[in-house]
């Protein structure tokens, strides 16, 4: 009888796998346990919801060594020839409750600009759209009628970048002549005179987060003149100059912890505090120009209090409170992460609050890295390069996950869907492409532009995509 029991137990063990469930940061959910080889995502989701005591059942995805588990454990082990003797680490990741439909068609081509469209951006609530062009104007577009709403004149040179305040009340534009202009999206009128101070062209604009200050008043601009400047739109002036870089400042981000990050052609990234503009630390490692910076919290910083439900707010206090709740929930207990992309073909993942040394060096691109971007949930990093590829990386470890190939020209810009399941890229080859993060394959090819696509944006509410480029038109794409 005992022998039979032992045989039964051994058979039972053979069909089970010792698993350790952890979150993305490596924290164990419970002690390691035996799970039947027949367990798949559905059973694991039930288990995680139970262990976390979630009142509302949340959707989860599961990863083993950065590969998503889409079938039963047994078939995964067989396919990847994994030994059942070892403890199998399964990482669970919460998924967005809502799902974004992939964009499949161009719903309208909007003419109006008389030169190349250099920047496009949806407002934080996804209801408004603005663009900046080589024709020196900023335009606001009516998304319902898909026609021009306001043409904003005032710049003397190309409009290189635009940025919405996270509360949606202002749009700032920066030009090749170095001046900045703040616009009222409701009227299309300038809010006062242009802001002068920079001596060369503007390379980036980033607003102080809504959870730090609402109504939104301050933003930072970076310039080819080597400085970054903090401006107050209410006072209509520059309040702090951040100087210390020895060459052009190419990109700037205002972090959720209240610090500012600047990347430069001098190969360094500097971290500044924002009450007096003191330099806190310097991040060194790149061997060439730093081109692009992205924060793990970028999506919630950009959208402030707004989310996919479309809720509007009556007071700045309420907005600030909701923005803070969204920021804290997204960030969790982990420090804010920063990724940098460079002309040296590499990227670095940093946790600047923790250390001045990079967490990981990310290699694999064959040419300069033009744009880096965290997914809204912070779990992925995407990079676009002149080597014609888009690459996907683990947003916590920096490990390489997949390469998306299909573009036949340099990839200029990328944008994520709000649910972090789809990635959009725009290229010199005149096409946009939508990539599926789960299958790691091309989901949709979007030809239609007559020339290079310089700028792309996926609306924060997930409904629409906009692209602009050398052919002087904006294209709106829908699901």
ZITACOR-V61606 format. One record per residue. N is the residue number from 1. PHI is phi in whole degrees, 0 to 359 (* if undefined). BURIAL is b if it has 24 or more other C-alpha atoms within 12 Angstrom, else e. Layout:
[[N,PHI,BURIAL] [N,PHI,BURIAL]]
//
This chain:
[[1,*,e] [2,298,e] [3,301,e] [4,299,e] [5,299,e] [6,300,e] [7,299,e] [8,301,e] [9,298,e] [10,296,e] [11,297,e] [12,299,e] [13,297,e] [14,298,e] [15,274,e] [16,249,b] [17,234,b] [18,283,b] [19,237,b] [20,238,b] [21,275,b] [22,226,b] [23,276,b] [24,299,b] [25,275,e] [26,93,e] [27,281,e] [28,288,e] [29,280,b] [30,204,e] [31,288,e] [32,302,e] [33,217,e] [34,280,b] [35,239,b] [36,298,e] [37,297,b] [38,280,e] [39,294,b] [40,232,b] [41,307,b] [42,296,e] [43,294,b] [44,294,b] [45,298,b] [46,300,e] [47,295,b] [48,296,b] [49,302,e] [50,293,e] [51,295,e] [52,275,e] [53,55,e] [54,290,e] [55,289,e] [56,266,e] [57,287,e] [58,260,b] [59,279,b] [60,228,b] [61,246,b] [62,235,b] [63,231,b] [64,239,b] [65,51,e] [66,68,b] [67,259,b] [68,289,b] [69,275,b] [70,247,e] [71,231,b] [72,291,b] [73,305,b] [74,303,b] [75,290,e] [76,296,b] [77,299,b] [78,294,e] [79,297,e] [80,261,e] [81,48,e] [82,266,e] [83,287,e] [84,277,b] [85,287,e] [86,275,e] [87,284,e] [88,267,b] [89,273,b] [90,245,b] [91,267,b] [92,259,b] [93,231,b] [94,295,b] [95,254,b] [96,298,b] [97,292,e] [98,268,e] [99,238,e] [100,269,b] [101,284,b] [102,293,b] [103,284,b] [104,231,b] [105,211,b] [106,276,b] [107,272,b] [108,195,e] [109,247,b] [110,251,b] [111,272,e] [112,159,b] [113,289,b] [114,258,b] [115,222,b] [116,306,b] [117,272,b] [118,261,b] [119,209,b] [120,226,b] [121,201,b] [122,279,b] [123,292,b] [124,304,b] [125,268,b] [126,78,b] [127,269,b] [128,234,b] [129,221,b] [130,228,b] [131,217,b] [132,236,b] [133,222,b] [134,293,b] [135,275,b] [136,75,b] [137,251,b] [138,251,b] [139,235,b] [140,254,b] [141,239,b] [142,274,b] [143,285,b] [144,285,e] [145,268,e] [146,56,b] [147,228,b] [148,297,b] [149,258,b] [150,223,b] [151,250,b] [152,256,b] [153,253,b] [154,162,b] [155,281,b] [156,259,b] [157,213,b] [158,311,b] [159,271,b] [160,270,b] [161,211,b] [162,225,b] [163,207,b] [164,278,b] [165,293,b] [166,299,b] [167,268,b] [168,77,b] [169,274,b] [170,223,b] [171,231,b] [172,249,b] [173,236,b] [174,233,b] [175,242,b] [176,291,b] [177,277,b] [178,97,b] [179,266,b] [180,242,b] [181,223,b] [182,258,b] [183,239,b] [184,265,b] [185,297,b] [186,286,e] [187,242,e] [188,77,b] [189,269,b] [190,291,b] [191,271,b] [192,92,e] [193,284,e] [194,300,b] [195,261,b] [196,255,b] [197,168,b] [198,289,b] [199,262,e] [200,226,b] [201,293,b] [202,276,b] [203,253,b] [204,193,b] [205,221,b] [206,215,b] [207,268,b] [208,296,b] [209,300,b] [210,295,b] [211,282,b] [212,268,b] [213,210,b] [214,220,b] [215,298,b] [216,288,b] [217,238,b] [218,252,b] [219,220,b] [220,240,b] [221,238,b] [222,243,b] [223,216,b] [224,294,b] [225,282,b] [226,95,b] [227,249,b] [228,239,b] [229,229,b] [230,263,b] [231,242,b] [232,244,b] [233,289,b] [234,284,e] [235,279,e] [236,62,e] [237,206,b] [238,282,b] [239,256,b] [240,215,b] [241,253,b] [242,258,b] [243,239,b] [244,165,b] [245,289,b] [246,265,e] [247,225,b] [248,308,b] [249,269,b] [250,263,b] [251,203,b] [252,213,b] [253,223,b] [254,262,b] [255,282,b] [256,290,b] [257,278,b] [258,92,b] [259,256,b] [260,247,b] [261,248,b] [262,237,b] [263,250,b] [264,219,b] [265,290,b] [266,277,b] [267,75,b] [268,251,b] [269,241,b] [270,249,b] [271,245,b] [272,239,b] [273,272,b] [274,247,b] [275,271,e] [276,236,e] [277,84,b] [278,282,e] [279,283,b] [280,269,b] [281,202,b] [282,238,b] [283,252,b] [284,244,b] [285,166,b] [286,289,b] [287,263,e] [288,210,b] [289,310,b] [290,271,b] [291,260,b] [292,210,b] [293,233,b] [294,215,b] [295,250,b] [296,294,b] [297,258,b] [298,305,b] [299,297,b] [300,288,b] [301,291,b] [302,292,b] [303,265,b] [304,56,b] [305,270,b] [306,275,b] [307,222,b] [308,295,b] [309,282,e] [310,80,e] [311,296,e] [312,254,e] [313,238,e] [314,269,e] [315,226,e] [316,300,b] [317,297,e] [318,296,e] [319,300,b] [320,297,b] [321,298,b] [322,293,b] [323,299,b] [324,293,b] [325,299,e] [326,295,b] [327,296,b] [328,297,e] [329,295,e] [330,291,b] [331,286,b] [332,64,e] [333,270,e] [334,275,e] [335,289,b] [336,296,b] [337,256,b] [338,232,b] [339,238,b] [340,235,b] [341,241,b] [342,222,b] [343,292,b] [344,276,b] [345,75,b] [346,247,b] [347,229,b] [348,235,b] [349,255,b] [350,237,b] [351,236,b] [352,300,b] [353,290,b] [354,271,e] [355,206,e] [356,271,e] [357,263,e] [358,295,b] [359,285,b] [360,211,b] [361,258,b] [362,249,b] [363,240,b] [364,149,b] [365,290,b] [366,264,e] [367,218,b] [368,301,b] [369,269,b] [370,269,b] [371,211,b] [372,235,b] [373,203,b] [374,281,b] [375,292,b] [376,306,b] [377,272,b] [378,76,b] [379,276,b] [380,231,b] [381,236,b] [382,245,b] [383,228,b] [384,244,b] [385,224,b] [386,288,b] [387,278,b] [388,77,b] [389,246,b] [390,244,b] [391,242,b] [392,245,b] [393,228,b] [394,290,b] [395,286,b] [396,258,b] [397,261,b] [398,81,b] [399,293,b] [400,293,b] [401,245,b] [402,199,b] [403,244,b] [404,256,b] [405,243,b] [406,167,b] [407,289,b] [408,251,e] [409,220,b] [410,307,b] [411,266,b] [412,270,b] [413,212,b] [414,229,b] [415,208,b] [416,258,b] [417,284,b] [418,299,b] [419,267,b] [420,65,b] [421,262,b] [422,228,b] [423,231,b] [424,246,b] [425,226,b] [426,237,b] [427,226,b] [428,298,b] [429,283,b] [430,78,b] [431,247,b] [432,249,b] [433,225,b] [434,249,b] [435,247,b] [436,265,b] [437,290,b] [438,288,b] [439,273,e] [440,62,b] [441,233,e] [442,293,b] [443,264,b] [444,206,b] [445,258,b] [446,238,b] [447,280,b] [448,151,b] [449,289,b] [450,271,e] [451,203,b] [452,307,b] [453,263,b] [454,272,b] [455,216,b] [456,223,b] [457,208,b] [458,257,b] [459,298,b] [460,302,b] [461,276,b] [462,82,b] [463,282,b] [464,221,b] [465,237,b] [466,236,b] [467,221,b] [468,215,b] [469,194,b] [470,293,b] [471,279,b] [472,73,b] [473,249,b] [474,259,b] [475,239,b] [476,256,b] [477,238,b] [478,232,b] [479,276,e]]
//
